[in-house]
Every structure is written in C-alpha cells, then in structure tokens.
Amino acid sequence: MHTPIDGPSPWAEYWSIETLHRLLPRLHQQLSELDNRVDAQNDNTSNYGANGGAVPPALLDEQGWLY
C-alpha cells in the first residue's frame, strides 16, 4: 500500500481489507509493505529530503500517527 498523507484514513484501509475478507473468506491476505508518503496525493512539487532539504516535523508526526 502506498498511501499519501491526505489519502484514505486508517479506518478506510482497514475496512477495505475487512470487506475483501468477508467477500472471500478463504483468501489468505498478507500486508507485506505499508508506505505512508509525507506529500499530498496530487502534490508533484514537494521534494523533501532532496538537496539537503528536510521534512517538516509536523508531517513526520502525522506520518507516525498513520503507521
């Protein structure tokens, strides 16, 4: 899952997995990767970390909460 910071809420992600489980109860699901980006969904201008830049602490806090 690659989720932007303004993307679906953690509950929305949970319910998408739960819905799949209810529709296909014998399907074994496994989350092997979870990425929560610090940029907005349609933001193609942010370049945090490049050229010595840094991610604002507030975004890091929000990203930590999403994990």
C-alpha positions as CSV (number, residue, x, y, z in Angstrom):
1,M,0.0,0.0,0.0
2,H,1.3,3.4,-0.9
3,T,-0.9,5.9,0.8
4,P,-0.4,9.7,0.6
5,I,-0.7,11.6,3.8
6,D,-4.1,13.0,2.7
7,G,-5.3,9.7,1.4
8,P,-7.7,7.2,2.8
9,S,-8.0,7.1,6.6
10,P,-6.5,4.2,8.5
11,W,-10.1,3.0,9.1
12,A,-10.9,3.1,5.4
13,E,-7.8,1.0,4.7
14,Y,-8.9,-1.4,7.5
15,W,-12.4,-1.7,6.1
16,S,-11.2,-2.4,2.6
17,I,-9.2,-5.4,3.9
18,E,-12.1,-6.5,6.1
19,T,-14.5,-6.2,3.1
20,L,-12.3,-8.4,1.0
21,H,-12.1,-10.9,3.8
22,R,-15.9,-11.0,4.1
23,L,-16.3,-11.5,0.4
24,L,-13.6,-14.1,0.0
25,P,-13.2,-15.7,3.5
26,R,-10.9,-18.4,2.3
27,L,-8.4,-16.0,0.7
28,H,-5.3,-15.6,2.8
29,Q,-4.3,-11.9,2.9
30,Q,-0.9,-10.6,4.0
31,L,0.3,-7.0,4.1
32,S,3.9,-7.1,3.2
33,E,4.5,-3.4,2.7
34,L,3.0,-0.3,4.1
35,D,4.2,3.1,2.9
36,N,2.7,6.4,4.0
37,R,4.1,9.2,2.0
38,V,4.6,12.6,3.5
39,D,3.4,14.5,0.4
40,A,-0.2,15.2,-0.6
41,Q,-1.9,13.0,-3.1
42,N,-1.7,15.4,-6.0
43,D,1.4,17.2,-5.0
44,N,4.1,16.9,-7.7
45,T,6.1,19.8,-6.4
46,S,7.4,18.6,-3.0
47,N,10.9,17.3,-3.0
48,Y,11.5,16.7,0.7
49,G,14.9,15.4,1.5
50,A,16.5,16.2,-1.8
51,N,19.4,18.5,-2.0
52,G,19.7,18.7,1.8
53,G,16.0,19.5,2.4
54,A,14.1,18.3,5.3
55,V,10.6,17.1,6.0
56,P,8.7,19.4,8.4
57,P,8.3,17.9,11.9
58,A,4.5,18.2,11.8
59,L,4.4,16.0,8.7
60,L,6.6,13.4,10.4
61,D,4.3,13.4,13.4
62,E,1.3,12.9,11.2
63,Q,3.1,10.1,9.3
64,G,4.0,8.4,12.6
65,W,0.4,8.6,13.7
66,L,-0.8,6.9,10.5
67,Y,1.6,4.0,11.0
